[in-house]
């Protein structure tokens, strides 16, 4: 696995940068979205697909729509561990987490500012048509609705950092107000550049002002990695394991999950 090049995307709110497991792919669709060009690529040998936007790699899945990205499998397992039956995702990309959750019987809704993500996720990544999709900013969506969820996942980015509306002290409070008590879970994907990057720890401290129980799932020392900050009913959660094996790369994903540390 190798780190991806990072480039700011002019305020674009998209899924976070990831690491790829698949071989080189050929473009099969290019969309001139107002939030940056979207390129969907496919490996003709395996059927695996990748979703890139503004030269940022967002999603990757096998031919059945199962993610090839370790942190997506980590979120998937943690949500199922927590017994979540209704989940809101902020950030779509290829919609692989939504597809996997739907297959496990979880009701899923997605908020993403770019409606192209929903169309491409359905056409190329097997995202089911009955997943509710809302083409609007995730913070604005939470403010506009009083609906409550068992789990809320934040996986939306501007370049390699959270958009400002998700980094304010008010946002965790808004999320807590939209979680179903007493067992709601909030999971935020935070991109960590290197050992000197305190982004994940900083976000955990910010969440600690709202929740008494906050935990960090991370692998220290690795550059350009995805750390997960967990809040809410997370005290009894264990380190995630691989529940849904993709057509290839399963052993690498399982090894990556086994290397993570779930910290208080």
HELIX and SHEET records of a PDB file:
HELIX    1   1 UNK A   70  UNK A   81  1                                  12    
HELIX    2   2 UNK A   96  UNK A  103  1                                   8    
HELIX    3   3 UNK A  116  UNK A  124  1                                   9    
HELIX    4   4 UNK A  138  UNK A  144  1                                   7    
HELIX    5   5 UNK A  164  UNK A  167  1                                   4    
HELIX    6   6 UNK A  169  UNK A  177  1                                   9    
HELIX    7   7 UNK A  199  UNK A  208  1                                  10    
HELIX    8   8 UNK A  250  UNK A  258  1                                   9    
SHEET    1   A 4 UNK A  26  UNK A  31  0                                        
SHEET    2   A 4 UNK A  38  UNK A  42 -1                                        
SHEET    3   A 4 UNK A  49  UNK A  53 -1                                        
SHEET    4   A 4 UNK A  56  UNK A  61 -1                                        
SHEET    1   B 8 UNK A 132  UNK A 134  0                                        
SHEET    2   B 8 UNK A 107  UNK A 111  1                                        
SHEET    3   B 8 UNK A  86  UNK A  90  1                                        
SHEET    4   B 8 UNK A 151  UNK A 154  1                                        
SHEET    5   B 8 UNK A 185  UNK A 192  1                                        
SHEET    6   B 8 UNK A 225  UNK A 232 -1                                        
SHEET    7   B 8 UNK A 214  UNK A 218 -1                                        
SHEET    8   B 8 UNK A 261  UNK A 263 -1                                        
END                                                                             
